[in-house]
Amino acid sequence: MLKNFLILTLKSVRYRPIRGWLTILGIIIGIMLVIIILSLSSGIKNSITRTLQMFGSDLIIIRPGKVTNPIESIATLLGGKRFRDQDIADLAKIKGVRFVAPMDITTLNAEFRGEKKTSMIHGAPWNKYKIIYEESQGLKLQDGNWPENDQVNEIVIGARVAEDLFKERVRVGDELILKSKKMKVVAILSPIGEQMADNVIYISLNIFRQLTGLRSGVISAAIKVEPGIDLNLITKQIEFQLSQQKVVEDFSVMTPEKIGNIIGDVLSIVETVLFVIAIISLIVGAVGVMNTMYTAVLERTKQIGVMKAVGASDDGILTLFLIESGLIGLIGGILGITLGVIAAYLIGIAAAQFGIRGLFSFAALDFFGFFVILVITFITGIVAGLLPARQASQMEPAEALRYE
């Protein structure tokens, strides 16, 4: 009996392919969003973990603007609110602070063999650069050596600056021109794994100020603490110290834990929004299934009359239409899962091109979750088709046979 119901259901779906596939499309979209979220969430969390590990467990970063308002924070950075040199230097007096590295950031045109490209420029003292990258972040130079003199025109470039920024590869010993000043490349930093970070040109703070004309103040600072010191305690002392200065009223003191919490909150919001969109899409798909089934009941009124005339029961007619609506939901779920995995895989490949690796992994796929989703889509189809199926099962044979 079930086999006959399935054969009749497949024939009815084939009879109305365009309407059937448009109905299934609504379910596919919702399921695709859910699968993309499930497939990439593990990779996103792993990527964040790797980024936080590179941040350095013994580093505290200060910058203008509130971290809770990224747009305002970026605007503050670009707008130029800057900490005074003395305010930054005073932080080194806090007990437990090993040193404070004042840092500045800007964008400049870099020229190499007649080709000009815009690049991010970081300025800080060389001796502190070396400790931060090698001791705190576990990064090494893949070629060359760190400069020792902050007064000479020497630069260290990120891995992508060396390999991809210009048509020709930049090597140690080559010269780049920054704002008409010739700068010798003395080292290339090992890949960090994040495109923006690997596209940075590093110079000393003194040379940075010569190039930009900014004679004092910095936009940020990295604070390295002594081993075994409580970061939260140092953070509170830094916040109190900075609250005494009046130049940058809104500032952020960031630790790896705080950054991880912020990113986690942002991801949770994004996941919630996408899940809501997925649920709405699923509801729209369910409404589409219901509409399709009502239309199918009208189109097959005479067929229902014939089936009842030859002995089909009300329960049999009800089951026939419920199987059909459930099958529509199931097909939508299968295609949604398949296309969602493909989309997540392509997103992972695209992210890898921008330096974000490991975003997608087949090993991280939750096949039990996929099974649950298929059950949900099948049940959704059945629930959506319940009223039309009930209407079909309650038809009187004589009236159905007279229907035109």
Contacts in CASP RR format, 6 or more apart in sequence:
PFRMAT RR
TARGET T0000
AUTHOR 0000-0000-0000
METHOD contacts of the structure
MODEL  1
MLKNFLILTLKSVRYRPIRGWLTILGIIIGIMLVIIILSLSSGIKNSITR
TLQMFGSDLIIIRPGKVTNPIESIATLLGGKRFRDQDIADLAKIKGVRFV
APMDITTLNAEFRGEKKTSMIHGAPWNKYKIIYEESQGLKLQDGNWPEND
QVNEIVIGARVAEDLFKERVRVGDELILKSKKMKVVAILSPIGEQMADNV
IYISLNIFRQLTGLRSGVISAAIKVEPGIDLNLITKQIEFQLSQQKVVED
FSVMTPEKIGNIIGDVLSIVETVLFVIAIISLIVGAVGVMNTMYTAVLER
TKQIGVMKAVGASDDGILTLFLIESGLIGLIGGILGITLGVIAAYLIGIA
AAQFGIRGLFSFAALDFFGFFVILVITFITGIVAGLLPARQASQMEPAEA
LRYE
5 316 0 8 1.000
5 319 0 8 1.000
5 320 0 8 1.000
5 323 0 8 1.000
6 323 0 8 1.000
6 327 0 8 1.000
8 320 0 8 1.000
9 320 0 8 1.000
9 323 0 8 1.000
9 324 0 8 1.000
9 327 0 8 1.000
10 327 0 8 1.000
12 296 0 8 1.000
12 300 0 8 1.000
12 324 0 8 1.000
13 20 0 8 1.000
13 324 0 8 1.000
13 327 0 8 1.000
13 328 0 8 1.000
16 292 0 8 1.000
16 296 0 8 1.000
16 299 0 8 1.000
19 292 0 8 1.000
19 295 0 8 1.000
20 292 0 8 1.000
20 328 0 8 1.000
23 285 0 8 1.000
23 288 0 8 1.000
23 289 0 8 1.000
23 291 0 8 1.000
23 292 0 8 1.000
23 328 0 8 1.000
24 328 0 8 1.000
24 329 0 8 1.000
24 331 0 8 1.000
24 332 0 8 1.000
24 335 0 8 1.000
26 281 0 8 1.000
26 282 0 8 1.000
26 284 0 8 1.000
26 285 0 8 1.000
26 288 0 8 1.000
26 332 0 8 1.000
27 281 0 8 1.000
27 282 0 8 1.000
27 285 0 8 1.000
27 286 0 8 1.000
27 289 0 8 1.000
27 328 0 8 1.000
27 329 0 8 1.000
27 332 0 8 1.000
27 333 0 8 1.000
27 336 0 8 1.000
27 377 0 8 1.000
27 380 0 8 1.000
28 332 0 8 1.000
28 333 0 8 1.000
28 335 0 8 1.000
28 336 0 8 1.000
28 339 0 8 1.000
29 281 0 8 1.000
30 277 0 8 1.000
30 278 0 8 1.000
30 279 0 8 1.000
30 281 0 8 1.000
30 282 0 8 1.000
30 336 0 8 1.000
31 278 0 8 1.000
31 282 0 8 1.000
31 332 0 8 1.000
31 333 0 8 1.000
31 335 0 8 1.000
31 336 0 8 1.000
31 337 0 8 1.000
31 340 0 8 1.000
31 373 0 8 1.000
31 377 0 8 1.000
32 336 0 8 1.000
32 339 0 8 1.000
32 340 0 8 1.000
32 343 0 8 1.000
33 274 0 8 1.000
33 275 0 8 1.000
33 277 0 8 1.000
33 278 0 8 1.000
33 281 0 8 1.000
34 274 0 8 1.000
34 275 0 8 1.000
34 278 0 8 1.000
34 373 0 8 1.000
35 336 0 8 1.000
35 337 0 8 1.000
35 339 0 8 1.000
35 340 0 8 1.000
35 341 0 8 1.000
35 343 0 8 1.000
35 344 0 8 1.000
35 370 0 8 1.000
35 373 0 8 1.000
36 274 0 8 1.000
36 340 0 8 1.000
36 343 0 8 1.000
36 344 0 8 1.000
36 347 0 8 1.000
37 271 0 8 1.000
37 274 0 8 1.000
37 275 0 8 1.000
37 278 0 8 1.000
38 365 0 8 1.000
38 366 0 8 1.000
38 369 0 8 1.000
39 340 0 8 1.000
39 341 0 8 1.000
39 344 0 8 1.000
39 345 0 8 1.000
39 360 0 8 1.000
39 364 0 8 1.000
39 365 0 8 1.000
40 344 0 8 1.000
40 347 0 8 1.000
40 348 0 8 1.000
40 359 0 8 1.000
40 360 0 8 1.000
41 267 0 8 1.000
41 271 0 8 1.000
42 361 0 8 1.000
42 364 0 8 1.000
43 358 0 8 1.000
43 359 0 8 1.000
43 360 0 8 1.000
43 361 0 8 1.000
43 364 0 8 1.000
44 267 0 8 1.000
44 359 0 8 1.000
45 267 0 8 1.000
46 358 0 8 1.000
47 356 0 8 1.000
47 357 0 8 1.000
47 358 0 8 1.000
47 359 0 8 1.000
48 260 0 8 1.000
48 263 0 8 1.000
48 264 0 8 1.000
48 267 0 8 1.000
50 193 0 8 1.000
51 194 0 8 1.000
52 256 0 8 1.000
52 259 0 8 1.000
52 260 0 8 1.000
54 137 0 8 1.000
54 138 0 8 1.000
54 139 0 8 1.000
54 192 0 8 1.000
55 61 0 8 1.000
55 137 0 8 1.000
55 256 0 8 1.000
55 259 0 8 1.000
56 136 0 8 1.000
56 137 0 8 1.000
56 256 0 8 1.000
57 136 0 8 1.000
57 256 0 8 1.000
58 136 0 8 1.000
58 224 0 8 1.000
58 225 0 8 1.000
58 227 0 8 1.000
58 229 0 8 1.000
58 231 0 8 1.000
59 132 0 8 1.000
59 136 0 8 1.000
59 222 0 8 1.000
59 223 0 8 1.000
59 224 0 8 1.000
59 225 0 8 1.000
59 256 0 8 1.000
60 222 0 8 1.000
60 223 0 8 1.000
60 225 0 8 1.000
60 231 0 8 1.000
60 234 0 8 1.000
60 235 0 8 1.000
60 238 0 8 1.000
60 253 0 8 1.000
60 254 0 8 1.000
60 255 0 8 1.000
61 220 0 8 1.000
61 221 0 8 1.000
61 222 0 8 1.000
61 223 0 8 1.000
61 253 0 8 1.000
61 254 0 8 1.000
62 83 0 8 1.000
62 91 0 8 1.000
62 220 0 8 1.000
62 221 0 8 1.000
62 223 0 8 1.000
62 238 0 8 1.000
62 242 0 8 1.000
62 251 0 8 1.000
62 252 0 8 1.000
62 253 0 8 1.000
62 254 0 8 1.000
63 73 0 8 1.000
63 77 0 8 1.000
63 219 0 8 1.000
63 220 0 8 1.000
63 251 0 8 1.000
63 252 0 8 1.000
63 254 0 8 1.000
64 73 0 8 1.000
64 76 0 8 1.000
64 77 0 8 1.000
64 80 0 8 1.000
64 81 0 8 1.000
64 82 0 8 1.000
64 83 0 8 1.000
64 219 0 8 1.000
64 248 0 8 1.000
64 250 0 8 1.000
64 251 0 8 1.000
64 252 0 8 1.000
65 72 0 8 1.000
65 73 0 8 1.000
65 76 0 8 1.000
65 77 0 8 1.000
65 81 0 8 1.000
65 248 0 8 1.000
65 250 0 8 1.000
65 251 0 8 1.000
65 252 0 8 1.000
66 72 0 8 1.000
66 73 0 8 1.000
66 250 0 8 1.000
66 252 0 8 1.000
67 73 0 8 1.000
67 252 0 8 1.000
67 254 0 8 1.000
67 258 0 8 1.000
67 259 0 8 1.000
67 262 0 8 1.000
68 262 0 8 1.000
72 250 0 8 1.000
73 252 0 8 1.000
76 250 0 8 1.000
77 105 0 8 1.000
77 219 0 8 1.000
80 219 0 8 1.000
81 247 0 8 1.000
81 248 0 8 1.000
82 214 0 8 1.000
82 217 0 8 1.000
82 218 0 8 1.000
82 219 0 8 1.000
82 247 0 8 1.000
82 248 0 8 1.000
83 102 0 8 1.000
83 217 0 8 1.000
83 218 0 8 1.000
83 219 0 8 1.000
83 220 0 8 1.000
83 221 0 8 1.000
83 242 0 8 1.000
83 245 0 8 1.000
83 247 0 8 1.000
83 248 0 8 1.000
83 251 0 8 1.000
84 216 0 8 1.000
84 217 0 8 1.000
84 245 0 8 1.000
84 247 0 8 1.000
85 102 0 8 1.000
85 216 0 8 1.000
85 217 0 8 1.000
85 218 0 8 1.000
87 242 0 8 1.000
87 245 0 8 1.000
87 247 0 8 1.000
88 100 0 8 1.000
88 102 0 8 1.000
88 217 0 8 1.000
88 218 0 8 1.000
88 221 0 8 1.000
89 100 0 8 1.000
90 241 0 8 1.000
91 97 0 8 1.000
91 100 0 8 1.000
91 221 0 8 1.000
91 223 0 8 1.000
91 238 0 8 1.000
91 241 0 8 1.000
91 242 0 8 1.000
92 99 0 8 1.000
92 100 0 8 1.000
94 234 0 8 1.000
94 237 0 8 1.000
94 238 0 8 1.000
94 241 0 8 1.000
96 225 0 8 1.000
96 226 0 8 1.000
96 229 0 8 1.000
96 234 0 8 1.000
97 223 0 8 1.000
97 224 0 8 1.000
97 225 0 8 1.000
97 226 0 8 1.000
97 234 0 8 1.000
98 224 0 8 1.000
98 225 0 8 1.000
98 226 0 8 1.000
99 128 0 8 1.000
99 131 0 8 1.000
99 223 0 8 1.000
99 224 0 8 1.000
100 221 0 8 1.000
100 222 0 8 1.000
100 223 0 8 1.000
100 224 0 8 1.000
101 124 0 8 1.000
101 125 0 8 1.000
101 128 0 8 1.000
101 129 0 8 1.000
101 132 0 8 1.000
101 221 0 8 1.000
101 222 0 8 1.000
101 223 0 8 1.000
101 224 0 8 1.000
102 124 0 8 1.000
102 125 0 8 1.000
102 205 0 8 1.000
102 217 0 8 1.000
102 218 0 8 1.000
102 220 0 8 1.000
102 221 0 8 1.000
103 122 0 8 1.000
103 123 0 8 1.000
103 124 0 8 1.000
103 205 0 8 1.000
103 218 0 8 1.000
103 219 0 8 1.000
103 220 0 8 1.000
103 221 0 8 1.000
103 222 0 8 1.000
104 122 0 8 1.000
104 123 0 8 1.000
104 124 0 8 1.000
104 205 0 8 1.000
104 208 0 8 1.000
104 209 0 8 1.000
104 212 0 8 1.000
104 214 0 8 1.000
104 217 0 8 1.000
104 218 0 8 1.000
104 219 0 8 1.000
104 220 0 8 1.000
105 120 0 8 1.000
105 121 0 8 1.000
105 122 0 8 1.000
105 123 0 8 1.000
105 219 0 8 1.000
105 220 0 8 1.000
106 120 0 8 1.000
106 121 0 8 1.000
106 208 0 8 1.000
106 212 0 8 1.000
107 118 0 8 1.000
107 119 0 8 1.000
107 120 0 8 1.000
107 121 0 8 1.000
108 118 0 8 1.000
108 119 0 8 1.000
108 121 0 8 1.000
108 178 0 8 1.000
108 179 0 8 1.000
108 211 0 8 1.000
108 212 0 8 1.000
109 116 0 8 1.000
109 117 0 8 1.000
109 118 0 8 1.000
109 119 0 8 1.000
109 178 0 8 1.000
109 179 0 8 1.000
110 116 0 8 1.000
110 117 0 8 1.000
110 118 0 8 1.000
110 119 0 8 1.000
110 161 0 8 1.000
110 165 0 8 1.000
110 176 0 8 1.000
110 177 0 8 1.000
110 178 0 8 1.000
110 201 0 8 1.000
111 117 0 8 1.000
111 176 0 8 1.000
111 177 0 8 1.000
111 178 0 8 1.000
112 165 0 8 1.000
112 166 0 8 1.000
112 168 0 8 1.000
112 170 0 8 1.000
112 174 0 8 1.000
112 175 0 8 1.000
112 176 0 8 1.000
112 177 0 8 1.000
113 166 0 8 1.000
113 168 0 8 1.000
115 166 0 8 1.000
115 167 0 8 1.000
115 168 0 8 1.000
117 165 0 8 1.000
117 166 0 8 1.000
119 161 0 8 1.000
119 165 0 8 1.000
119 199 0 8 1.000
119 200 0 8 1.000
119 201 0 8 1.000
120 196 0 8 1.000
120 199 0 8 1.000
120 200 0 8 1.000
120 201 0 8 1.000
121 178 0 8 1.000
121 200 0 8 1.000
121 201 0 8 1.000
121 203 0 8 1.000
121 208 0 8 1.000
121 211 0 8 1.000
122 200 0 8 1.000
122 201 0 8 1.000
122 202 0 8 1.000
122 203 0 8 1.000
122 208 0 8 1.000
123 202 0 8 1.000
123 203 0 8 1.000
123 204 0 8 1.000
123 205 0 8 1.000
123 207 0 8 1.000
123 208 0 8 1.000
124 202 0 8 1.000
124 204 0 8 1.000
124 205 0 8 1.000
124 222 0 8 1.000
125 150 0 8 1.000
125 204 0 8 1.000
125 205 0 8 1.000
126 146 0 8 1.000
126 147 0 8 1.000
126 148 0 8 1.000
126 149 0 8 1.000
126 150 0 8 1.000
126 204 0 8 1.000
127 148 0 8 1.000
128 222 0 8 1.000
128 224 0 8 1.000
129 146 0 8 1.000
129 156 0 8 1.000
129 202 0 8 1.000
130 146 0 8 1.000
131 224 0 8 1.000
132 222 0 8 1.000
132 224 0 8 1.000
133 139 0 8 1.000
133 189 0 8 1.000
134 140 0 8 1.000
135 224 0 8 1.000
136 224 0 8 1.000
139 189 0 8 1.000
139 190 0 8 1.000
139 192 0 8 1.000
140 190 0 8 1.000
141 156 0 8 1.000
141 187 0 8 1.000
141 188 0 8 1.000
141 189 0 8 1.000
141 190 0 8 1.000
142 159 0 8 1.000
142 188 0 8 1.000
142 189 0 8 1.000
142 190 0 8 1.000
142 191 0 8 1.000
143 171 0 8 1.000
143 172 0 8 1.000
143 187 0 8 1.000
143 188 0 8 1.000
144 172 0 8 1.000
144 186 0 8 1.000
144 187 0 8 1.000
144 188 0 8 1.000
145 186 0 8 1.000
145 187 0 8 1.000
146 156 0 8 1.000
146 186 0 8 1.000
146 187 0 8 1.000
147 154 0 8 1.000
147 156 0 8 1.000
147 186 0 8 1.000
147 187 0 8 1.000
147 204 0 8 1.000
150 204 0 8 1.000
150 205 0 8 1.000
150 206 0 8 1.000
150 207 0 8 1.000
151 204 0 8 1.000
151 206 0 8 1.000
151 207 0 8 1.000
152 207 0 8 1.000
153 181 0 8 1.000
153 182 0 8 1.000
153 183 0 8 1.000
153 184 0 8 1.000
153 207 0 8 1.000
154 183 0 8 1.000
154 184 0 8 1.000
154 185 0 8 1.000
154 186 0 8 1.000
154 203 0 8 1.000
154 204 0 8 1.000
155 176 0 8 1.000
155 178 0 8 1.000
155 183 0 8 1.000
155 184 0 8 1.000
155 185 0 8 1.000
155 186 0 8 1.000
155 201 0 8 1.000
155 202 0 8 1.000
155 203 0 8 1.000
156 185 0 8 1.000
156 186 0 8 1.000
156 187 0 8 1.000
156 188 0 8 1.000
156 189 0 8 1.000
156 201 0 8 1.000
156 202 0 8 1.000
156 203 0 8 1.000
157 170 0 8 1.000
157 176 0 8 1.000
157 185 0 8 1.000
157 187 0 8 1.000
157 188 0 8 1.000
157 189 0 8 1.000
157 200 0 8 1.000
157 201 0 8 1.000
157 202 0 8 1.000
158 188 0 8 1.000
158 189 0 8 1.000
158 192 0 8 1.000
158 198 0 8 1.000
158 199 0 8 1.000
158 200 0 8 1.000
158 201 0 8 1.000
158 202 0 8 1.000
159 188 0 8 1.000
159 189 0 8 1.000
159 190 0 8 1.000
159 191 0 8 1.000
159 192 0 8 1.000
159 198 0 8 1.000
160 191 0 8 1.000
160 195 0 8 1.000
160 198 0 8 1.000
160 199 0 8 1.000
161 170 0 8 1.000
161 198 0 8 1.000
161 199 0 8 1.000
161 200 0 8 1.000
161 201 0 8 1.000
162 169 0 8 1.000
162 170 0 8 1.000
162 171 0 8 1.000
162 185 0 8 1.000
162 188 0 8 1.000
163 169 0 8 1.000
165 199 0 8 1.000
170 176 0 8 1.000
170 185 0 8 1.000
170 188 0 8 1.000
171 185 0 8 1.000
171 188 0 8 1.000
172 185 0 8 1.000
172 186 0 8 1.000
172 187 0 8 1.000
172 188 0 8 1.000
173 184 0 8 1.000
173 185 0 8 1.000
173 186 0 8 1.000
174 184 0 8 1.000
174 185 0 8 1.000
175 182 0 8 1.000
175 183 0 8 1.000
175 184 0 8 1.000
175 185 0 8 1.000
176 182 0 8 1.000
176 183 0 8 1.000
176 185 0 8 1.000
176 201 0 8 1.000
177 183 0 8 1.000
178 201 0 8 1.000
178 203 0 8 1.000
178 211 0 8 1.000
179 211 0 8 1.000
181 207 0 8 1.000
181 210 0 8 1.000
181 211 0 8 1.000
183 203 0 8 1.000
183 207 0 8 1.000
189 198 0 8 1.000
189 202 0 8 1.000
191 198 0 8 1.000
192 198 0 8 1.000
193 355 0 8 1.000
193 356 0 8 1.000
193 357 0 8 1.000
194 355 0 8 1.000
194 356 0 8 1.000
195 354 0 8 1.000
195 355 0 8 1.000
195 356 0 8 1.000
198 355 0 8 1.000
203 211 0 8 1.000
205 218 0 8 1.000
208 214 0 8 1.000
209 215 0 8 1.000
223 234 0 8 1.000
223 238 0 8 1.000
225 231 0 8 1.000
225 234 0 8 1.000
231 255 0 8 1.000
231 257 0 8 1.000
232 255 0 8 1.000
235 253 0 8 1.000
235 255 0 8 1.000
238 253 0 8 1.000
239 253 0 8 1.000
242 248 0 8 1.000
242 251 0 8 1.000
242 253 0 8 1.000
282 377 0 8 1.000
282 380 0 8 1.000
285 384 0 8 1.000
286 380 0 8 1.000
286 381 0 8 1.000
286 383 0 8 1.000
286 384 0 8 1.000
287 384 0 8 1.000
288 384 0 8 1.000
289 325 0 8 1.000
289 326 0 8 1.000
289 328 0 8 1.000
289 329 0 8 1.000
289 380 0 8 1.000
289 381 0 8 1.000
289 384 0 8 1.000
289 385 0 8 1.000
290 325 0 8 1.000
290 384 0 8 1.000
290 385 0 8 1.000
290 387 0 8 1.000
290 388 0 8 1.000
292 325 0 8 1.000
292 328 0 8 1.000
293 321 0 8 1.000
293 324 0 8 1.000
293 325 0 8 1.000
293 384 0 8 1.000
293 385 0 8 1.000
293 388 0 8 1.000
293 389 0 8 1.000
294 387 0 8 1.000
294 388 0 8 1.000
294 391 0 8 1.000
296 321 0 8 1.000
296 324 0 8 1.000
296 388 0 8 1.000
297 304 0 8 1.000
297 321 0 8 1.000
297 388 0 8 1.000
297 389 0 8 1.000
297 391 0 8 1.000
297 392 0 8 1.000
300 392 0 8 1.000
301 395 0 8 1.000
301 400 0 8 1.000
301 403 0 8 1.000
302 400 0 8 1.000
302 401 0 8 1.000
302 403 0 8 1.000
304 317 0 8 1.000
304 392 0 8 1.000
304 395 0 8 1.000
304 400 0 8 1.000
305 395 0 8 1.000
305 397 0 8 1.000
305 400 0 8 1.000
305 401 0 8 1.000
306 400 0 8 1.000
306 401 0 8 1.000
307 317 0 8 1.000
308 317 0 8 1.000
308 395 0 8 1.000
308 397 0 8 1.000
308 400 0 8 1.000
309 397 0 8 1.000
309 401 0 8 1.000
314 393 0 8 1.000
314 394 0 8 1.000
315 393 0 8 1.000
316 393 0 8 1.000
317 389 0 8 1.000
317 392 0 8 1.000
317 393 0 8 1.000
317 395 0 8 1.000
318 389 0 8 1.000
318 390 0 8 1.000
318 392 0 8 1.000
318 393 0 8 1.000
320 389 0 8 1.000
320 392 0 8 1.000
321 385 0 8 1.000
321 388 0 8 1.000
321 389 0 8 1.000
321 392 0 8 1.000
321 393 0 8 1.000
322 382 0 8 1.000
322 385 0 8 1.000
322 386 0 8 1.000
322 389 0 8 1.000
325 381 0 8 1.000
325 382 0 8 1.000
325 384 0 8 1.000
325 385 0 8 1.000
325 386 0 8 1.000
325 388 0 8 1.000
325 389 0 8 1.000
326 378 0 8 1.000
326 379 0 8 1.000
326 380 0 8 1.000
326 381 0 8 1.000
326 382 0 8 1.000
326 385 0 8 1.000
327 378 0 8 1.000
328 381 0 8 1.000
329 377 0 8 1.000
329 378 0 8 1.000
329 380 0 8 1.000
329 381 0 8 1.000
330 374 0 8 1.000
330 377 0 8 1.000
330 378 0 8 1.000
330 381 0 8 1.000
332 377 0 8 1.000
333 373 0 8 1.000
333 374 0 8 1.000
333 377 0 8 1.000
334 374 0 8 1.000
337 370 0 8 1.000
337 373 0 8 1.000
337 374 0 8 1.000
341 365 0 8 1.000
344 360 0 8 1.000
345 360 0 8 1.000
347 359 0 8 1.000
347 360 0 8 1.000
348 356 0 8 1.000
348 358 0 8 1.000
348 359 0 8 1.000
348 360 0 8 1.000
349 360 0 8 1.000
351 357 0 8 1.000
351 358 0 8 1.000
351 359 0 8 1.000
351 360 0 8 1.000
352 358 0 8 1.000
352 359 0 8 1.000
END
